[in-house]
Amino acid sequence: MRILFFDMEFADGKVPGSVFSFGYVVTDEEFCVLEESRDLLINPESTWNDYVKEHILAYPMEQIEAAPNFSDRYEHLKALFESVDLAVGFSVSNDNRALRRACERYGLPVLTYRFMDVEKLCRRMEEHRDAHGLGGCFAAWCDGVALHAHRSDGDAVTTMLLLKAICEAKHVDAEMMAIAYPECLGEMQVQDAAKKRDAKETSLKARRRRPRRRRGKGQTSCAQAEKGVLL
């Protein structure tokens, strides 16, 4: 089994899909590293949130702006997701949403993959229920400090070590853990965004087509009936 542990950072939450780094490491179900960790820098072609610039950005701005944009990184990312059986992240819904919006922003097919959310998994464990966030959960389960916090490759490796610690505590491998907790799994599908748009358009069309009720002769409106006035 090939597992992709991944994480992303974003330039500005107000710009959908403004990804500026994609970090990852690939392992098997027993956490043997198959592809060393790497941080793919991406020019987000967007504005930058001040907090991100001051506290999150781990690289010189010039290096980010000189990096390929998402469209240029797309084939690499597509091949990466297609090469694995499971993609794993922490609070992965944010990353899933950003990837979808980035694809839509550049007019590219939405990346499809099966994923696991380690944050959801931590909430289902009996141990360390008071731990929060990737750093807090890692400290609780691994008795250490997260590596390179807020750098995508560091967070991807931290997520991998966190899942490894949980699996070791339960005496299972990653594949067995995924089978035991299907509620922590999900799928990114091409039709997700299209379904939402189609449903919205169908609803609008139905509203436009909906005929208005006409009162015929002899019918009484509510207001008129209250006043005792007949049409």
C-alpha positions in Angstrom: 0.0 0.0 0.0 1.3 3.4 -0.9 0.3 6.4 1.3 0.7 10.0 0.5 1.0 12.3 3.6 0.5 15.9 2.5 -0.1 19.4 3.7 -0.5 22.9 2.1 -0.1 26.5 3.0 -2.2 29.4 1.5 -1.3 33.0 0.7 -4.7 34.5 1.3 -7.9 32.9 2.5 -9.9 35.4 0.5 -8.4 34.1 -2.7 -9.8 30.6 -3.4 -7.0 28.1 -4.1 -4.1 30.5 -3.4 -1.7 27.6 -2.6 1.9 28.6 -2.2 3.4 25.3 -1.0 2.5 21.6 -1.2 4.6 19.4 1.1 4.5 15.6 1.1 6.1 12.3 1.9 5.2 8.8 0.6 5.3 5.7 2.7 3.9 2.2 2.8 1.3 0.9 5.3 4.1 0.2 7.9 5.5 3.8 7.4 8.6 2.8 5.6 9.5 5.9 3.5 9.2 5.2 -0.3 9.6 8.9 -1.4 11.5 11.4 0.8 9.7 14.5 2.0 9.6 17.4 -0.4 8.1 20.9 -0.4 6.8 22.0 -3.8 6.8 25.8 -3.9 4.0 27.4 -5.9 3.5 31.0 -7.0 -0.1 31.7 -5.8 -0.6 34.6 -8.1 -2.6 36.4 -5.5 -2.6 38.9 -2.6 -1.0 37.9 0.7 -2.5 37.9 4.1 -0.4 39.9 6.5 -0.5 37.2 9.2 0.8 34.6 6.7 3.6 36.9 5.6 4.7 37.5 9.2 4.1 34.2 10.8 3.6 31.4 8.3 5.8 32.1 5.3 9.0 30.0 5.7 10.7 31.1 2.5 11.8 34.4 1.1 9.0 36.0 -0.9 11.2 36.3 -3.9 11.7 32.5 -3.9 7.9 31.9 -3.9 7.2 34.5 -6.6 9.9 32.8 -8.8 8.3 29.3 -8.4 5.9 27.7 -11.0 2.2 28.5 -10.6 -0.4 25.8 -9.8 -1.1 25.1 -13.4 2.6 24.3 -14.0 2.6 22.0 -10.9 -0.6 20.3 -11.8 0.8 17.3 -13.7 3.2 16.6 -10.9 0.5 16.7 -8.3 -1.9 14.6 -10.5 0.7 11.9 -11.0 1.5 12.0 -7.3 -2.1 11.4 -6.2 -2.6 8.7 -8.9 0.4 6.8 -7.7 -0.9 6.2 -4.2 -3.8 4.2 -2.6 -4.5 6.7 0.1 -3.8 10.4 0.8 -3.5 11.4 4.5 -3.7 14.9 6.1 -4.6 16.6 9.3 -7.9 18.6 9.2 -7.8 17.6 5.5 -11.1 19.2 4.5 -9.3 22.6 4.2 -6.6 21.1 1.9 -9.3 19.3 -0.2 -11.2 22.5 -0.6 -8.1 24.5 -1.6 -7.0 21.9 -4.2 -10.5 21.9 -5.7 -10.7 25.6 -5.9 -7.1 25.9 -7.3 -8.1 23.4 -10.1 -11.3 25.4 -10.9 -9.4 28.7 -10.8 -7.0 27.5 -13.5 -9.6 25.5 -15.5 -8.1 22.1 -14.7 -9.9 18.8 -13.9 -10.4 18.3 -10.2 -7.8 16.0 -8.7 -9.4 12.7 -7.4 -8.2 10.6 -4.6 -9.2 8.6 -1.5 -8.2 10.3 1.8 -8.0 9.9 5.6 -8.3 12.8 8.1 -6.0 12.1 11.1 -7.6 14.9 13.1 -10.9 13.0 13.0 -9.1 9.8 13.9 -7.6 11.5 17.0 -11.0 12.5 18.1 -12.1 8.9 18.1 -9.3 7.7 20.3 -9.8 7.2 24.0 -6.3 8.7 24.7 -5.4 12.4 24.6 -8.8 13.8 24.0 -7.7 17.1 25.4 -5.1 17.6 22.6 -5.9 20.0 19.8 -4.3 20.8 16.5 -1.5 19.0 14.8 1.1 20.3 17.2 -0.9 19.4 20.3 -1.8 15.9 19.0 1.8 15.3 18.0 3.1 16.4 21.4 0.5 14.1 23.2 1.0 11.0 21.1 4.7 11.4 20.3 6.0 13.2 23.3 7.8 15.8 21.2 7.6 19.0 19.3 6.3 19.1 15.7 8.9 19.4 13.0 9.1 22.7 11.0 5.6 23.8 12.0 3.7 25.7 9.2 6.1 24.4 6.6 4.2 22.0 4.4 6.9 19.3 4.2 7.4 19.4 8.0 3.6 19.2 8.7 3.3 16.3 6.2 6.1 14.4 8.1 4.5 15.3 11.5 1.2 13.9 10.3 2.9 10.7 9.2 4.7 10.3 12.6 1.4 11.0 14.4 -0.5 8.3 12.6 2.4 6.0 13.1 2.3 6.6 16.8 -1.4 5.9 16.9 -1.0 2.7 14.9 1.8 1.5 17.1 -0.3 2.2 20.2 -3.1 0.1 18.8 -0.8 -2.6 17.3 -2.1 -2.2 13.7 -0.7 -0.8 10.5 -2.1 2.2 8.5 -4.2 -0.1 6.2 -5.9 -1.8 9.2 -6.5 1.5 10.8 -8.3 2.8 7.7 -10.5 -0.3 7.6 -11.3 0.1 11.3 -12.3 3.8 11.0 -14.1 4.2 7.7 -15.8 7.4 9.1 -12.4 9.1 8.9 -12.1 8.4 5.2 -13.5 10.2 2.2 -13.1 10.7 -1.6 -12.4 13.7 -3.7 -14.4 13.3 -6.9 -14.6 15.2 -10.1 -18.4 15.6 -9.9 -18.5 17.2 -6.4 -18.3 20.8 -7.7 -20.4 20.1 -10.7 -23.2 18.5 -8.6 -23.4 21.6 -6.4 -23.6 23.9 -9.5 -26.2 21.6 -11.2 -28.4 21.4 -8.0 -28.3 25.2 -7.7 -29.2 25.8 -11.4 -32.0 23.2 -11.2 -33.4 24.9 -8.1 -33.3 28.3 -9.8 -35.0 27.0 -13.0 -37.7 25.3 -11.0 -38.4 28.5 -9.2 -38.7 30.4 -12.5 -41.0 27.8 -13.9 -43.2 27.6 -10.9 -46.7 29.0 -11.8 -48.3 31.5 -9.6 -51.7 30.6 -8.2 -54.5 32.7 -9.6 -57.7 33.4 -7.8 -60.7 32.7 -9.9 -64.0 34.3 -9.6 -65.7 33.7 -6.4 -62.4 33.0 -4.5 -61.5 35.1 -1.5 -58.1 36.3 -0.5 -57.1 35.9 3.1 -57.0 39.7 3.7 -60.4 40.2 2.0 -62.0 37.3 3.8 -60.9 38.8 7.1 -62.7 42.0 6.1 -65.7 40.1 4.8 -65.2 41.5 1.3 -65.9 39.1 -1.7 -64.3 39.3 -5.1 
